[in-house]
Structures are given as structure tokens and as C-alpha cells.
Amino acid sequence: MGKSVHVVLLAGGYSTVIAQGVSVAAEAAGSPGKLTGALAAATSMGSAVVPALLPLDGAPALVRLLKALKAVRRITLAAVWVVHNESDTARIMGPGGLFGPSPASDLGLPAVNFLSNGASGPDNWRGETADFRSALAAILKSGSSDACVAGISCTLAFMPNYNLQRLLEHSYLRNRDVLGFSLLNGVDVALLGSQGHLETVPGDDLALPRLERLRPLSDVSPGAKVAEPYLFLRPETAAAVASGAGGPSGWLQGLGSGLMEAGTYIAGIDLMFGRYNLRTAEAADYADRFFAFCSTAATDPAKVGLKPDAVLRPYDTNPGGTQPELPPVPAAGSFIGRSTAANFRFDVLDGTAKSDSALHGTDYEAFTKMAAAFNSRFFGDAATSKAAAAGMKHYLLPPTFYMTAYRRQGADIML
């Protein structure tokens, strides 16, 4: 297995659920013209809302993902493939579209390829799995048969400074096919309700569990472990999926489930906090406003009532401090030594902490401070905010923290 990775961004598809939610929001506001940001953009799309093109803090979800990939350095990006609706071709590549004639150089990426899925509307879109297969076929046709492939749905949005590098790196180091999952928190439950959740069922009780199967989530509550639209495939599995392995399931999570049912070993990787699903109008509005809140806080924390130590900054291990150049990526399956970030964040274990709180100065503390400050304004209900905070506590590491591969990933996945 080579160290290079192709990344497929699934920017196709339409959401009637978001369209319906926007109609409700417009009626509540008294007029569609009173909606702003992501909701205003969704209104202009009518009944065929494309989540990938919704602006989050002013930048479409697709563009945000592409820019996040620019920071990937320890995994070699062979190329990025964007699968989009035929109906969005002009908005993406046409005059005045999102991308100019040289998107790779504009974005600082090695190569960016655009593929149309042929869909002109919700009625003839074949689903994420079909879009993913078309990209896999194009990758194999290009002669790249020894590289891993990561598929990411553009319905999955990551907050500013989320470290996609770590997500791809840890997926690669598993030396397995990998499906993303996360723990629902109070905000997820408030924004998504029971919309589209598939629960992951582990096949063993190891630190890096094999996922046995997925099933509809019956109890939608904080702490439930659900599948996310992120799938990382080894070269041989990518070739098999291109030929039909995994079945015809429409969504990326469903493809992962189909592979499990066929006996493929699929490992799980926790996307951790900072990921948001654009599956409802409320969720899109929340992500848009929260990302804008984060951007404002990064520029001037005082504007949003925060102190500097409550703000997440890229690749910092200490407020104001930047890590040195990252070392090369190890071979798949290698042991990763305890990182600088982990030493800093969990210095309480070494007896060197400067605070009584094990979370003091950590990225998690910064995240919870920012999220709590924003949630109290967005929801306008102290009870809801408290419920959200309680859900987030599922990501706290216990006092008996030890550096298993899973917890190394947990320490490193953000910033």
C-alpha cells in the first residue's frame, strides 16, 4: 500500500429536508427576504438545496473542505476529486463560478479534478455511493491503483481549524478500511433529532474496534455512537467497490455497512468534536453562525465576550505557540510516540499542570468555552445550553488516561 491518498469530495446530491426547513423558517420570519447566510442561499435554490454549496461563514461547504485539505502535509495527497451535480456545473466551473481555470494552484493543492454525476435534480440523482464509485473508476483509469482513497461527503462540515490532516493520517495508519463515527451531543440532538442516524455496533471490545454492522438508531440521545459520511479505503477495497462491492446503497455510511455485511474488516475512527452534519435547515444555520462566531473570536475574542485562551488556533499546543515542522508520516501500522500536543494537554498526568483542572489550556477547554458562549445565544435557552454541554462531556478523557492508539488519535485529532 502506497503512502499517497486520493480524496473524493462528494458535493452532489440534493436535500429536500433542508428545503422544507427553510420554508418553515421563512414563514416564521414573515418573508424569505429576512433570512440571511446559509438559509438565504438555500431559499434561492428552491426545492433542490445542495448542501455542498451552502455558505458557512461566507464560504461554501465544498470550498471550506478544499481549503482544509491544503494543511495536509504528513500524508501525500495524490489528487482531489470533486463529484458534483450536472445542474451545478455552471455554479462551480462556469464564468463567475466558485473556481477559476486553475483551481489546484489557486487552492495550493496538487491536483483538483471535477466530475459530473449527471444529475439535473433530486429525481435522477443516484446517491452518494454511485457518485463515489464514479470517482473510484476515474482514479483507477488514471493509472493510480496502489493509493488509498478517502471519501468525504460535503454534508459533513468541520469547524475552523479542525485538523483534517490528523483524520487522514490516523485512517492511513490503521492499515484497515475505516468508517468515521462520532458521539452525538446535545447540539446534535437539538438540530438533527432522529434525522438519518445509523448506530455503529462494534465487533469486539478493543481500543480500535472492528465495526460489525450499522443499524437505525432507536434511542436518539447524547452519547449514542453513530456513523458519519467518511470512508477511507485501502487500494484493493477501492478497486472492489469500483466494481460493485458493498452493494447499491445510496449513502456513504450505507456503503460501509454493505462492506461489513460482505465480511470486509472495517475499523472505526472517531471524528471527535468540531464536526457538523448539514442535514437539516437548523443544522446548516447553526454551522453557518457558529463558524462565523469562531472566525470573529480568532480575530478579536473580546468581540464575542471570550478571553484569548478560549479560542482555537491552528496547530497550537499552547496559546500563542506554534508547533515546529511536522515530521514525515510513518509507515502504515507504525507505533506513534506520544505527541507534543498530548504531553502539553495532559501534563496533569506528569504532575506539571499549572492548574487544578486537567483541561486547563487544552483545545477541548477552548472548544467547550466557545461552544457554550455561542449556544447560549443561538438557542437562547439556558436549559438547552446545559443539555448541549452535558452531551459534550462524552469526549472528556478519564483520569486514568493512557496512550493507546485510540487515545493518541483523540489527543491529536484537533489542532
BELTA-V319723 format. One record per backbone hydrogen bond with DSSP energy under -1.0 kcal/mol. CO is the residue of the C=O (numbers start at 1). NH is the residue of the N-H. E is the energy in kcal/mol with one decimal. If there is no record, write none. Layout:
CO;NH;E, CO;NH;E
//
This chain:
4;148;-1.8, 5;78;-2.1, 6;150;-3.0, 7;81;-3.0, 8;152;-2.9, 9;11;-1.3, 9;83;-2.3, 10;154;-2.3, 15;19;-1.5, 16;20;-2.4, 17;21;-2.1, 18;22;-2.5, 19;23;-1.8, 20;24;-1.7, 21;25;-2.2, 22;26;-2.8, 23;27;-2.1, 24;28;-2.2, 25;29;-2.1, 26;30;-1.1, 31;34;-1.8, 32;35;-1.6, 36;39;-1.1, 37;41;-2.1, 38;42;-2.3, 39;43;-2.0, 40;44;-1.5, 43;46;-1.2, 45;48;-1.4, 49;15;-3.0, 50;53;-1.7, 51;54;-1.5, 52;62;-2.6, 54;61;-1.6, 56;59;-1.4, 59;56;-2.9, 60;64;-2.3, 61;65;-1.9, 62;66;-2.1, 63;67;-2.4, 64;68;-2.0, 65;69;-1.6, 68;71;-1.2, 69;72;-1.8, 76;5;-2.8, 79;7;-2.2, 80;113;-3.0, 81;9;-3.1, 82;115;-3.1, 83;11;-2.0, 84;117;-2.6, 85;88;-1.2, 86;89;-1.5, 88;92;-1.8, 89;93;-3.4, 90;94;-1.1, 91;98;-1.9, 92;99;-2.3, 94;97;-2.8, 102;106;-2.1, 103;107;-2.2, 104;108;-1.2, 104;109;-2.4, 111;80;-2.7, 113;82;-3.4, 115;84;-2.7, 119;87;-2.0, 121;124;-1.2, 127;131;-1.9, 128;132;-3.0, 129;133;-2.5, 130;134;-2.0, 131;135;-1.5, 132;136;-2.4, 133;137;-2.6, 134;138;-1.7, 135;139;-2.4, 136;140;-2.5, 137;141;-2.3, 138;142;-1.4, 139;144;-1.6, 140;143;-1.6, 143;145;-1.1, 146;2;-2.2, 148;6;-2.8, 149;233;-3.3, 150;8;-3.5, 151;231;-2.4, 152;10;-2.6, 153;156;-1.6, 155;278;-3.5, 157;276;-3.3, 159;162;-2.0, 162;164;-1.3, 163;167;-1.3, 164;168;-2.6, 165;169;-2.8, 166;170;-2.8, 167;171;-1.6, 168;172;-2.3, 169;173;-2.4, 172;175;-1.4, 173;333;-1.0, 177;267;-3.2, 178;232;-3.1, 179;269;-1.7, 180;228;-3.0, 181;271;-2.8, 182;226;-2.7, 184;223;-3.1, 185;189;-2.0, 186;190;-2.1, 187;191;-2.5, 188;192;-3.2, 189;193;-1.2, 192;195;-2.2, 197;217;-1.7, 198;227;-2.9, 199;215;-1.9, 201;212;-2.7, 201;213;-1.3, 209;268;-1.4, 210;203;-4.6, 213;201;-2.6, 215;199;-3.4, 219;221;-1.2, 221;224;-1.8, 224;184;-2.7, 225;200;-2.1, 226;182;-2.1, 228;230;-2.6, 229;153;-2.3, 230;180;-2.8, 231;151;-3.7, 232;178;-2.9, 233;149;-2.3, 234;238;-2.7, 235;239;-2.1, 236;240;-1.7, 237;241;-2.9, 238;242;-2.1, 240;245;-2.5, 241;244;-1.8, 244;247;-1.5, 250;128;-1.2, 250;129;-2.1, 251;255;-1.8, 252;256;-2.0, 253;257;-2.2, 254;258;-2.4, 255;259;-2.1, 256;260;-2.0, 257;261;-2.4, 258;262;-1.2, 259;264;-2.5, 260;263;-1.9, 266;211;-3.3, 267;179;-2.7, 269;181;-2.3, 274;159;-2.8, 276;157;-3.6, 277;279;-1.5, 280;284;-2.1, 281;285;-2.4, 282;286;-2.4, 283;287;-2.6, 284;288;-2.3, 285;289;-2.4, 286;290;-3.2, 287;291;-2.5, 288;292;-1.6, 289;293;-2.2, 290;294;-2.5, 291;295;-2.2, 292;296;-2.3, 293;297;-2.5, 294;298;-2.2, 295;299;-1.4, 296;300;-3.0, 300;303;-1.9, 301;304;-1.3, 301;306;-2.6, 302;305;-1.4, 307;310;-2.2, 308;311;-1.4, 313;316;-1.3, 315;323;-1.6, 318;321;-3.4, 331;334;-2.0, 339;343;-2.3, 340;344;-2.3, 341;345;-3.1, 342;346;-2.2, 344;347;-1.3, 346;349;-1.9, 347;350;-1.0, 347;352;-1.9, 348;351;-1.0, 357;360;-1.2, 359;362;-2.3, 362;366;-2.0, 363;367;-2.6, 364;368;-2.8, 365;369;-2.2, 366;370;-2.4, 367;371;-3.2, 368;372;-2.5, 369;373;-2.2, 370;374;-2.3, 371;375;-3.3, 372;376;-1.9, 374;378;-3.0, 375;379;-2.5, 381;385;-2.4, 382;386;-2.4, 383;387;-2.1, 384;388;-2.4, 385;389;-2.5, 386;390;-2.3, 387;391;-2.0, 388;392;-2.0, 391;394;-1.5, 392;395;-2.1, 393;396;-1.7, 398;401;-1.4, 402;404;-1.9, 404;408;-2.4, 405;409;-2.0, 406;410;-1.9, 407;411;-2.2, 408;412;-1.7, 409;413;-2.1
//
